[in-house]
Amino acid sequence: MSKPGNILIVDDSGTNLFLLQRLLEDEGYSVVITEDSKEGLNYVSKNSDVSLILLDIMMPGLDGFEFMEQLSDNGKLADIPVVMVTARDDGESQKKAVDLGAKDYITKPLDLQKVISIIQKHLG
């Protein structure tokens, strides 16, 4: 049975996209993936059914912080929980993510049980 929630994953690593997509689909979530942050923003602006975003920070072009700023500028951030999924484990990046509105912060390498637990916390 499908769980409520359409999850958008934005990460420039194909390996991470594949891993997260398989994990979440196996848990019953609907998943949309993109390696391009601008494409991710475009998807969010055109689809009102995005329930949660898993977002990498370090990406070419528009990084995760800029993605969140633009999401906030168009009013979507208040409605969609964003969980940062990143290799950056420094306090400064975590603080900046939270200041920009991130609801959670997961560091790589991924603890898959932690990923599921955090998503369940935000989507029920």
Backbone hydrogen bonds in HBPLUS format (Angstrom, degrees):
<---DONOR---> <-ACCEPTOR-->    atom                        ^
c    i                          cat <-CA-CA->   ^        H-A-AA   ^      H-
h    n   atom  resd res      DA  || num        DHA   H-A  angle D-A-AA Bond
n    s   type  num  typ     dist DA aas  dist angle  dist       angle   num
A0003-LYS N   A0028-GLY O   2.80 MM  25  5.21 164.0  1.82 124.1 129.6     1
A0030-SER N   A0005-GLY O   3.45 MM  25  6.47 162.8  2.49 170.2 165.5     2
A0051-SER N   A0006-ASN O   2.81 MM  45  5.19 161.9  1.84 141.2 147.4     3
A0007-ILE N   A0030-SER O   2.83 MM  23  6.19 165.7  1.85 164.3 160.8     4
A0032-VAL N   A0007-ILE O   2.86 MM  25  6.21 159.5  1.90 160.6 162.9     5
A0008-LEU N   A0052-LEU O   2.98 MM  44  6.39 162.2  2.01 161.6 163.9     6
A0054-LEU N   A0008-LEU O   2.85 MM  46  6.26 158.7  1.90 156.9 164.2     7
A0009-ILE N   A0032-VAL O   2.84 MM  23  6.26 160.9  1.88 161.8 168.4     8
A0034-THR N   A0009-ILE O   2.99 MM  25  6.39 140.7  2.14 164.9 175.2     9
A0010-VAL N   A0054-LEU O   2.84 MM  44  6.21 167.5  1.86 171.0 175.3    10
A0056-ASP N   A0010-VAL O   2.94 MM  46  6.23 156.1  1.99 170.8 177.3    11
A0011-ASP N   A0034-THR O   3.15 MM  23  6.61 154.6  2.22 157.3 162.7    12
A0017-LEU N   A0013-SER O   3.00 MM   4  6.30 163.2  2.03 155.5 160.7    13
A0018-PHE N   A0014-GLY O   2.94 MM   4  6.07 165.9  1.96 149.3 152.7    14
A0019-LEU N   A0015-THR O   2.96 MM   4  6.13 167.8  1.98 152.7 156.2    15
A0020-LEU N   A0016-ASN O   2.90 MM   4  5.99 174.5  1.90 155.9 157.7    16
A0021-GLN N   A0017-LEU O   2.84 MM   4  5.86 159.8  1.88 149.3 156.1    17
A0022-ARG N   A0018-PHE O   2.97 MM   4  6.09 170.3  1.98 152.1 154.7    18
A0023-LEU N   A0019-LEU O   3.01 MM   4  6.14 167.1  2.02 150.5 154.6    19
A0024-LEU N   A0020-LEU O   2.92 MM   4  6.01 171.7  1.92 154.0 156.2    20
A0025-GLU N   A0021-GLN O   2.87 MM   4  5.93 160.6  1.91 152.1 158.2    21
A0026-ASP N   A0022-ARG O   2.90 MM   4  5.95 154.4  1.97 146.6 153.8    22
A0027-GLU N   A0023-LEU O   3.16 MM   4  6.42 128.8  2.43 132.6 145.9    23
A0027-GLU N   A0024-LEU O   3.09 MM   3  4.92 129.9  2.35  90.1 104.0    24
A0029-TYR N   A0024-LEU O   2.95 MM   5  5.46 159.6  2.00 153.3 146.6    25
A0028-GLY N   A0025-GLU O   2.94 MM   3  4.93 154.8  2.01 101.1 109.1    26
A0040-GLY N   A0036-ASP O   2.99 MM   4  6.34 146.9  2.10 145.9 156.2    27
A0041-LEU N   A0037-SER O   2.95 MM   4  6.28 155.3  2.01 148.7 153.9    28
A0042-ASN N   A0038-LYS O   2.99 MM   4  6.20 157.8  2.04 144.7 151.0    29
A0043-TYR N   A0039-GLU O   2.89 MM   4  6.13 152.5  1.96 144.6 152.2    30
A0044-VAL N   A0040-GLY O   3.00 MM   4  6.28 162.4  2.03 151.9 155.6    31
A0045-SER N   A0041-LEU O   2.97 MM   4  6.20 156.9  2.02 149.7 156.0    32
A0046-LYS N   A0042-ASN O   3.14 MM   4  6.33 135.9  2.35 141.5 152.2    33
A0046-LYS N   A0043-TYR O   3.17 MM   3  5.28 133.3  2.39  98.2 110.6    34
A0047-ASN N   A0043-TYR O   2.94 MM   4  5.96 124.2  2.26 147.4 162.0    35
A0053-ILE N   A0081-PRO O   2.96 MM  28  6.39 157.7  2.01 158.8 164.8    36
A0083-VAL N   A0053-ILE O   2.79 MM  30  6.14 168.2  1.81 170.5 174.7    37
A0055-LEU N   A0083-VAL O   2.89 MM  28  6.11 162.4  1.92 149.0 154.3    38
A0085-VAL N   A0055-LEU O   2.77 MM  30  5.57 159.0  1.81 132.8 136.4    39
A0064-GLY N   A0057-ILE O   2.80 MM   7  3.92 172.1  1.81 123.5 126.3    40
A0067-PHE N   A0063-ASP O   2.88 MM   4  6.14 154.8  1.95 154.4 162.9    41
A0068-MET N   A0064-GLY O   3.02 MM   4  6.25 157.5  2.07 144.6 149.3    42
A0069-GLU N   A0065-PHE O   2.98 MM   4  6.31 154.4  2.04 147.4 154.8    43
A0070-GLN N   A0066-GLU O   2.95 MM   4  6.21 162.2  1.98 152.4 156.3    44
A0071-LEU N   A0067-PHE O   2.88 MM   4  6.09 153.5  1.95 148.7 157.1    45
A0072-SER N   A0068-MET O   2.86 MM   4  5.98 156.0  1.92 146.7 153.1    46
A0073-ASP N   A0069-GLU O   2.89 MM   4  6.12 150.0  1.98 143.5 152.2    47
A0074-ASN N   A0070-GLN O   3.18 MM   4  6.45 142.4  2.33 142.5 150.1    48
A0076-LYS N   A0071-LEU O   3.17 MM   5  5.55 133.0  2.41 167.9 159.7    49
A0075-GLY N   A0072-SER O   3.05 MM   3  5.13 162.4  2.09 108.3 111.9    50
A0079-ASP N   A0076-LYS O   3.00 MM   3  5.58 142.7  2.14 115.5 125.5    51
A0080-ILE N   A0076-LYS O   3.24 MM   4  6.40 136.6  2.44 148.8 160.9    52
A0103-LYS N   A0082-VAL O   2.77 MM  21  5.66 154.5  1.84 153.8 162.7    53
A0084-MET N   A0104-ASP O   3.06 MM  20  6.30 158.1  2.11 144.8 138.1    54
A0106-ILE N   A0084-MET O   2.72 MM  22  5.97 167.8  1.74 156.2 160.5    55
A0086-THR N   A0106-ILE O   2.92 MM  20  6.40 157.0  1.98 163.3 167.5    56
A0108-LYS N   A0086-THR O   2.76 MM  22  5.59 140.9  1.91 129.3 134.7    57
A0094-GLN N   A0090-ASP O   3.22 MM   4  6.54 162.0  2.25 150.5 155.9    58
A0095-LYS N   A0091-GLY O   2.86 MM   4  6.02 161.5  1.89 151.3 156.2    59
A0096-LYS N   A0092-GLU O   2.96 MM   4  6.15 162.1  1.99 147.8 152.9    60
A0097-ALA N   A0093-SER O   2.92 MM   4  6.08 159.8  1.96 148.6 154.1    61
A0098-VAL N   A0094-GLN O   3.00 MM   4  6.24 163.9  2.03 151.4 155.3    62
A0099-ASP N   A0095-LYS O   2.81 MM   4  5.99 162.3  1.84 152.8 158.6    63
A0100-LEU N   A0096-LYS O   2.94 MM   4  6.14 139.8  2.10 142.7 153.0    64
A0102-ALA N   A0097-ALA O   2.87 MM   5  5.33 164.6  1.89 146.1 141.1    65
A0101-GLY N   A0098-VAL O   2.92 MM   3  5.02 151.4  2.00 102.8 112.1    66
A0114-LYS N   A0111-ASP O   2.95 MM   3  5.30 120.7  2.31 105.8 121.0    67
A0115-VAL N   A0111-ASP O   3.01 MM   4  6.39 152.5  2.09 152.3 161.0    68
A0116-ILE N   A0112-LEU O   3.10 MM   4  6.36 164.7  2.12 150.1 152.5    69
A0117-SER N   A0113-GLN O   2.93 MM   4  6.09 161.9  1.96 146.2 151.9    70
A0118-ILE N   A0114-LYS O   2.91 MM   4  6.08 162.4  1.94 153.3 157.0    71
A0119-ILE N   A0115-VAL O   3.02 MM   4  6.24 161.5  2.05 151.0 156.3    72
A0120-GLN N   A0116-ILE O   2.88 MM   4  6.07 163.6  1.90 154.4 159.2    73
A0121-LYS N   A0117-SER O   2.96 MM   4  6.15 146.8  2.07 141.2 150.6    74
A0122-HIS N   A0118-ILE O   3.17 MM   4  6.46 146.8  2.29 144.0 151.4    75
A0122-HIS N   A0119-ILE O   3.14 MM   3  5.25 122.3  2.48  96.9 110.6    76
A0123-LEU N   A0119-ILE O   2.82 MM   4  5.95 144.9  1.94 153.0 163.7    77
A0124-GLY N   A0120-GLN O   2.69 MM   4  4.91 139.8  1.85 133.2 139.7    78
